[in-house]
């Protein structure tokens, strides 16, 4: 079964701006799905419509087979949302925010406290349960929104840039947590500007630009379309000019640092062999750019040029 | 769990949240009206009132007590909903409700009940304070209670509509200052409209607060400037219209959805 089906979704705002131009999307049950796009592409509008925060102009949305118009309450009860902006009562204690949210889903107060404890412990916020939300750090506030979104145990969790502005340690911990709840059966839709986050977490991906889906495929298929990769090599001895290797384009960017562009059909072994023959040992190697980032930039550029042509 | 239970729990959650909200800040919500009304009783009831003499067969303080009680109900029911619902919009935690399977009528009922709770608590406190200044006679318990409750419902609804349209704190202050307070003061709280010239008596009949104050006064003292049956029809009519309009605003997402 599909966790989310979107058909021909349109949104035109009152000022005439057409944010969504008939998007179609299908997210399978249990998927970890990335919805990416540049700022203003329509991601947040699409998410707001799915979460009933924005009225759509036309189209259909169904959650686990329940139509958001005709079976509204059943559909809504299966969604959890972690929005981009903090949207809780800053003056309320942390535990009450969760208990109230559980109550809106019909969970009795006693059970709601148990659920709140469970969620807060999972997100390492139990010690802060009596603290007013405004006193939490930025990372804690993000985790509070995740805990709140999970308190009614949704089948579909939508995370709109959940790790924005949090430090790398907390981000890694949150990735681990997201992987864990996904492995327990929760379908996750993630939007993020950290493309390494999408690459490492998501199995399928859609890229949205100018209100249209410009690509929807599996992450592995998308990455396989990458024709070239750029690597940075740290070498053993200082050089004054870039080594010349047939078939490879190398550039010296520091006396002991070289950048190389490798075509998909080229092997890394032959690159290393050629360097070794010239007496250059490679001490370490890294991607110059995140692989998904390169594809993302290419697809968005292509979409922009198509938009301008049409 | 049945759909009915889910709705009931959602309703209870909103009401509990609303009551806890104003109870936590009782120094801002319960205490000020108690102090203000005490001053009204001292200044208008005792100091000036004793020189005014009788009004419609009652001492002046006995005459103004019903109006002052109802004024506190009106102001506090209104203030509770307008400030609370506007805050939910301003801080975006209205989204907690919008995303959840809570029908619009439950949202409205929850906020209105919160407004009623504050209006009725403050009204009860003011009633208690009035006992220090005069003996309270009750002509009809049922009518007094009915008007007490209906008034708080009506002004909670009005506060809700104000909050829906409000875009800034100015917007939630303008209506109470320039509409609600004049209507209340000119609604027969401090005088009988019989004292006014004929023209102004007719103008006063367009003021809905007049009907509530007089019906409440009739419940307590047994005297009224207007027919109580007509007043009840008008109060129920206002509640029906404001409820319909509030639900329409919610269903269209005015002020809360793009």
Interface residues (C-beta under 8 A of the other chain):
Chain A: X13 X48 X51 X52 X53 X54 X55 X72 X73 X74 X76 X77 X79 X81 X83 X85 X86 X87 X88 X89 X90 X96 X99 X100 X101 X103 X104 X105 X106 X107 X108 X109 X148 X152
Chain B: X1 X3 X5 X6 X7 X9 X10 X12 X13 X14 X16 X17 X20 X87 X88 X91 X92 X93 X95 X96 X97 X98 X99 X100 X101 X102 X103 X253 X257 X258
